[in-house]
Amino acid sequence: GGGGGAGAVGVNSPGSAGGAGGAGVASTITGSSVERAGGGGGAGGTGSGATSGGGGAGAVSPGSGTAGTANTGGGGGAGGITGGQSVTGGAGGSGVVIIRSSTQATSTTGSPVATTVGSDYVYQFNANGTITF
């Protein structure tokens, strides 16, 4: 079966198909809806993709699973078995930290993406960084 996501568990699949990964969770903190933290799809003779949320698809026929989408925290898809040897699973998608505040930060490090939503300030960190208010 596929891996669980933030919004739903992964599912098993009959036969040789890989199970779909669990759904992610929609977040509108940045002002537009983005699905985050989906589970990766399971391996199988015919892998099936992960559901929404940036999770990677499972292996196909069998092969390597695909990576989760960057900056969503989604899991990577599982690798299959071919010729008695395992094949690599996909990497998990990098995580992200988003801070939304009515107060503007006095300083940041790590080059966050800074935007505004209405009168709020939004800071999205896709890697290391700090923020001071």
C-alpha positions as CSV (number, residue, x, y, z in Angstrom):
1,G,0.0,0.0,0.0
2,G,1.0,3.6,-0.4
3,G,2.3,5.7,2.5
4,G,0.0,7.8,4.6
5,G,-0.4,11.5,4.0
6,A,-1.2,14.4,6.4
7,G,-4.9,14.3,5.3
8,A,-5.6,10.6,4.8
9,V,-4.0,7.1,5.1
10,G,-2.5,5.4,2.1
11,V,-4.4,2.5,0.5
12,N,-3.7,-1.0,-0.6
13,S,-4.3,-2.1,-4.1
14,P,-5.3,-5.6,-5.4
15,G,-3.1,-7.6,-7.7
16,S,0.2,-6.1,-8.9
17,A,-0.7,-2.5,-8.8
18,G,0.8,-0.3,-6.2
19,G,-1.4,1.5,-3.7
20,A,-2.0,5.2,-3.9
21,G,-0.4,7.4,-1.3
22,G,-2.6,9.3,1.3
23,A,-3.9,12.7,0.5
24,G,-2.2,15.8,1.7
25,V,-3.8,18.8,3.4
26,A,-4.8,22.0,1.6
27,S,-3.3,25.2,3.1
28,T,-4.3,28.8,2.1
29,I,-1.8,30.5,4.5
30,T,0.0,32.0,1.5
31,G,-3.1,33.4,-0.1
32,S,-3.6,30.5,-2.6
33,S,-4.5,26.9,-1.9
34,V,-1.6,24.5,-2.0
35,E,-1.8,20.8,-1.2
36,R,1.0,19.7,1.2
37,A,2.3,16.5,2.9
38,G,0.9,13.8,0.7
39,G,2.1,10.2,1.1
40,G,4.1,8.4,-1.6
41,G,2.5,5.7,-3.8
42,G,3.3,2.1,-3.1
43,A,5.5,-0.1,-5.4
44,G,3.9,-2.6,-7.7
45,G,4.0,-4.2,-11.1
46,T,2.1,-1.1,-12.2
47,G,2.7,1.6,-9.7
48,S,-0.1,4.0,-9.0
49,G,0.5,7.6,-8.2
50,A,0.2,9.3,-4.9
51,T,-2.8,11.4,-4.2
52,S,-2.7,15.2,-3.9
53,G,-0.2,16.9,-1.6
54,G,3.1,16.5,-3.3
55,G,3.7,12.8,-2.6
56,G,5.7,10.9,-5.3
57,A,4.2,8.2,-7.5
58,G,5.0,4.5,-6.9
59,A,7.2,2.4,-9.1
60,V,6.0,1.4,-12.6
61,S,6.6,-2.0,-14.1
62,P,8.5,-2.2,-11.5
63,G,11.1,0.6,-11.2
64,S,12.1,3.5,-9.1
65,G,9.5,5.6,-7.3
66,T,9.3,9.3,-8.1
67,A,10.3,12.0,-5.7
68,G,7.8,14.1,-3.7
69,T,7.2,17.7,-4.9
70,A,9.7,20.2,-3.6
71,N,8.6,22.4,-0.7
72,T,5.5,20.4,0.2
73,G,6.8,17.9,2.6
74,G,5.3,15.1,0.5
75,G,6.7,11.5,0.8
76,G,8.5,9.8,-2.1
77,G,7.0,6.8,-3.9
78,A,8.3,3.3,-3.1
79,G,10.6,1.4,-5.4
80,G,9.7,-1.9,-6.9
81,I,11.4,-5.2,-7.2
82,T,12.9,-6.3,-10.5
83,G,15.0,-9.4,-11.1
84,G,15.1,-10.2,-7.4
85,Q,16.7,-6.8,-6.6
86,S,15.1,-3.8,-5.0
87,V,14.9,-0.6,-7.0
88,T,15.3,2.8,-5.4
89,G,12.3,4.6,-3.9
90,G,11.8,8.3,-4.6
91,A,13.0,10.9,-2.3
92,G,10.6,12.8,0.0
93,G,9.8,16.3,-1.0
94,S,11.6,19.0,1.0
95,G,9.6,20.5,3.8
96,V,8.6,24.2,4.1
97,V,7.9,26.5,7.0
98,I,5.4,29.4,6.5
99,I,4.8,32.1,9.0
100,R,1.9,34.6,8.6
101,S,1.8,37.6,10.9
102,S,0.0,40.9,11.2
103,T,3.4,42.3,12.2
104,Q,6.3,42.8,9.8
105,A,9.6,41.0,10.7
106,T,12.4,43.2,11.7
107,S,15.0,40.8,10.3
108,T,15.3,37.5,8.5
109,T,18.1,35.2,7.4
110,G,18.0,32.4,4.8
111,S,16.2,34.5,2.1
112,P,12.6,33.6,2.7
113,V,10.0,34.4,0.1
114,A,8.2,37.3,1.5
115,T,4.7,38.4,0.4
116,T,1.6,40.0,1.7
117,V,-1.9,38.7,2.0
118,G,-4.3,41.6,2.7
119,S,-2.7,43.4,5.6
120,D,-0.7,40.3,6.8
121,Y,2.9,39.5,6.1
122,V,3.8,36.0,4.9
123,Y,7.3,34.5,5.1
124,Q,8.0,31.1,3.4
125,F,11.2,29.4,4.3
126,N,12.2,26.6,1.8
127,A,15.5,26.0,3.6
128,N,17.3,27.1,6.8
129,G,16.6,30.6,8.1
130,T,15.6,32.7,11.1
131,I,13.0,35.4,11.6
132,T,12.8,38.2,14.3
133,F,9.8,40.3,15.1
